[in-house]
């Protein structure tokens, strides 16, 4: 086992980690469009991870880049009835997002016009919608998984688990994979909501959002990372960290990347669970990694007063730090990567864009409260929800 660690110098970390891996995309290429407009050929951001393997990378973005991003401005906002930490999904020109008053919202991506909203039985916290085949899937603190008609918001089915849901669903091959605070990861029939299987690992909530690659589901619970057979739910292997794992795994080029309360970013062989290396930060890691062109980005923070942060880059072969970018607050938001730019939310009431190759700040916007929700970048727009009750759309 090879360890490479470097103590980051600031008290709280937004760590952006670089790893050599190849991100995969499931979308169609978008054609360039006039500045300020959505692209003509629409690219979808259908679920929290963007792709079901969890890369949070849009490789088809053509409008926003390091040269154009400094010109971003607010195109529209919509004020919801409560704050939101849910990451928006954007499919066929519609933005879907959950809010803490229990509603699932649908907005027109170009204008922010409200199309519909659906009330669940409790809060929608970190669960972010997944959209597949005209159906919106999301979890609620009323312990239910919901399937809604994407056009109308009408409920198609719901499935009751044993506790609240903060996990975001992944929809692959007609199966919805989602965790619950009842310690189970569930596989549900996407059309009917019928349970196919459930897996219970270590005690404690399954808040992470599963990733699915090559017939294997990767999920975290307690101190553990699990690899499960996607068809049967049988455990293939597990890896135990020294701290609770609250973020979600990313899989790229045969490696699983995740962070933990043990302050480490871990790189694990996807085939057998062997640890390849780890990198030590000086903060807790709640942010889910994003992977793009051999680079993995991840946020971390401490709860010291005052909170500060660091954005960094790691070599995938050795785990050594290449660069870092300091911030004034900690990070829960998961980064998004598109066309050479990294987008991050912050507890410092802001959403920002960094140049992926150097970590230099390209653009920032001050919101009215924390941005713990994760940005989605598609068709020349940046969509993000904040705790000031608003969802924002930024464009040129």
ChimeraX attribute file (.defattr): number of C-alpha atoms within 10 A of each C-alpha:
attribute: neighborCount
match mode: 1-to-1
recipient: residues
	/A:1	7
	/A:2	10
	/A:3	14
	/A:4	15
	/A:5	17
	/A:6	14
	/A:7	12
	/A:8	21
	/A:9	13
	/A:10	21
	/A:11	23
	/A:12	31
	/A:13	33
	/A:14	39
	/A:15	33
	/A:16	31
	/A:17	29
	/A:18	29
	/A:19	27
	/A:20	18
	/A:21	19
	/A:22	16
	/A:23	24
	/A:24	22
	/A:25	18
	/A:26	16
	/A:27	16
	/A:28	12
	/A:29	17
	/A:30	21
	/A:31	16
	/A:32	17
	/A:33	15
	/A:34	11
	/A:35	14
	/A:36	17
	/A:37	16
	/A:38	23
	/A:39	20
	/A:40	12
	/A:41	14
	/A:42	18
	/A:43	25
	/A:44	27
	/A:45	26
	/A:46	26
	/A:47	29
	/A:48	30
	/A:49	32
	/A:50	26
	/A:51	24
	/A:52	26
	/A:53	26
	/A:54	31
	/A:55	30
	/A:56	33
	/A:57	27
	/A:58	28
	/A:59	21
	/A:60	19
	/A:61	23
	/A:62	18
	/A:63	26
	/A:64	25
	/A:65	18
	/A:66	19
	/A:67	12
	/A:68	15
	/A:69	22
	/A:70	15
	/A:71	14
	/A:72	21
	/A:73	17
	/A:74	13
	/A:75	17
	/A:76	17
	/A:77	18
	/A:78	16
	/A:79	13
	/A:80	18
	/A:81	14
	/A:82	17
	/A:83	24
	/A:84	32
	/A:85	27
	/A:86	30
	/A:87	32
	/A:88	31
	/A:89	29
	/A:90	29
	/A:91	21
	/A:92	14
	/A:93	15
	/A:94	22
	/A:95	26
	/A:96	27
	/A:97	27
	/A:98	34
	/A:99	31
	/A:100	22
	/A:101	18
	/A:102	23
	/A:103	23
	/A:104	27
	/A:105	21
	/A:106	26
	/A:107	20
	/A:108	16
	/A:109	21
	/A:110	17
	/A:111	14
	/A:112	18
	/A:113	15
	/A:114	14
	/A:115	15
	/A:116	17
	/A:117	18
	/A:118	15
	/A:119	16
	/A:120	21
	/A:121	13
	/A:122	18
	/A:123	24
	/A:124	29
	/A:125	25
	/A:126	27
	/A:127	30
	/A:128	32
	/A:129	31
	/A:130	30
	/A:131	25
	/A:132	19
	/A:133	11
	/A:134	12
	/A:135	21
	/A:136	27
	/A:137	28
	/A:138	30
	/A:139	36
	/A:140	31
	/A:141	22
	/A:142	18
	/A:143	22
	/A:144	22
	/A:145	28
	/A:146	21
	/A:147	27
	/A:148	20
	/A:149	16
	/A:150	20
	/A:151	13
	/A:152	13
	/A:153	19
	/A:154	15
	/A:155	16
	/A:156	15
	/A:157	17
	/A:158	18
	/A:159	15
	/A:160	15
	/A:161	20
	/A:162	13
	/A:163	18
	/A:164	25
	/A:165	30
	/A:166	27
	/A:167	30
	/A:168	31
	/A:169	32
	/A:170	32
	/A:171	26
	/A:172	18
	/A:173	9
	/A:174	13
	/A:175	21
	/A:176	25
	/A:177	27
	/A:178	30
	/A:179	34
	/A:180	31
	/A:181	21
	/A:182	18
	/A:183	22
	/A:184	24
	/A:185	29
	/A:186	22
	/A:187	27
	/A:188	21
	/A:189	17
	/A:190	21
	/A:191	14
	/A:192	12
	/A:193	19
	/A:194	14
	/A:195	14
	/A:196	15
	/A:197	17
	/A:198	17
	/A:199	17
	/A:200	18
	/A:201	19
	/A:202	16
	/A:203	13
	/A:204	16
	/A:205	24
	/A:206	30
	/A:207	29
	/A:208	28
	/A:209	31
	/A:210	30
	/A:211	27
	/A:212	24
	/A:213	17
	/A:214	8
	/A:215	12
	/A:216	22
	/A:217	26
	/A:218	27
	/A:219	28
	/A:220	29
	/A:221	28
	/A:222	20
	/A:223	19
	/A:224	20
	/A:225	23
	/A:226	22
	/A:227	26
	/A:228	19
	/A:229	16
	/A:230	20
	/A:231	13
	/A:232	13
	/A:233	19
	/A:234	15
	/A:235	16
	/A:236	14
	/A:237	16
	/A:238	17
	/A:239	15
	/A:240	16
	/A:241	16
	/A:242	12
	/A:243	17
	/A:244	21
	/A:245	27
	/A:246	25
	/A:247	26
	/A:248	29
	/A:249	33
	/A:250	29
	/A:251	28
	/A:252	24
	/A:253	14
	/A:254	13
	/A:255	22
	/A:256	25
	/A:257	27
	/A:258	27
	/A:259	32
	/A:260	25
	/A:261	22
	/A:262	18
	/A:263	23
	/A:264	23
	/A:265	26
	/A:266	21
	/A:267	24
	/A:268	21
	/A:269	16
	/A:270	20
	/A:271	13
	/A:272	12
	/A:273	19
	/A:274	15
	/A:275	18
	/A:276	18
	/A:277	21
	/A:278	24
	/A:279	21
	/A:280	20
	/A:281	27
	/A:282	24
	/A:283	30
	/A:284	28
	/A:285	33
	/A:286	25
	/A:287	28
	/A:288	32
	/A:289	32
	/A:290	32
	/A:291	31
	/A:292	28
	/A:293	16
	/A:294	17
	/A:295	23
	/A:296	31
	/A:297	31
	/A:298	32
	/A:299	33
	/A:300	33
	/A:301	29
	/A:302	23
	/A:303	13
	/A:304	11
	/A:305	9
	/A:306	11
	/A:307	19
	/A:308	24
	/A:309	29
	/A:310	28
	/A:311	25
	/A:312	25
	/A:313	25
	/A:314	27
	/A:315	18
	/A:316	20
	/A:317	13
	/A:318	16
	/A:319	25
	/A:320	21
	/A:321	21
	/A:322	12
	/A:323	19
	/A:324	22
	/A:325	19
	/A:326	19
	/A:327	20
	/A:328	18
	/A:329	25
	/A:330	30
	/A:331	35
	/A:332	26
	/A:333	28
	/A:334	31
	/A:335	30
	/A:336	29
	/A:337	29
	/A:338	24
	/A:339	19
	/A:340	17
	/A:341	24
	/A:342	27
	/A:343	26
	/A:344	30
	/A:345	30
	/A:346	28
	/A:347	24
	/A:348	20
	/A:349	18
	/A:350	19
	/A:351	26
	/A:352	19
	/A:353	25
	/A:354	22
	/A:355	20
	/A:356	22
	/A:357	14
	/A:358	13
	/A:359	19
	/A:360	15
	/A:361	16
	/A:362	20
	/A:363	18
	/A:364	18
	/A:365	14
	/A:366	13
	/A:367	19
	/A:368	13
	/A:369	17
	/A:370	25
	/A:371	28
	/A:372	29
	/A:373	29
	/A:374	31
	/A:375	31
	/A:376	32
	/A:377	30
	/A:378	27
	/A:379	29
	/A:380	28
	/A:381	26
	/A:382	23
	/A:383	23
	/A:384	29
	/A:385	33
	/A:386	31
	/A:387	21
	/A:388	18
	/A:389	20
	/A:390	22
	/A:391	27
	/A:392	21
	/A:393	25
	/A:394	20
	/A:395	24
	/A:396	20
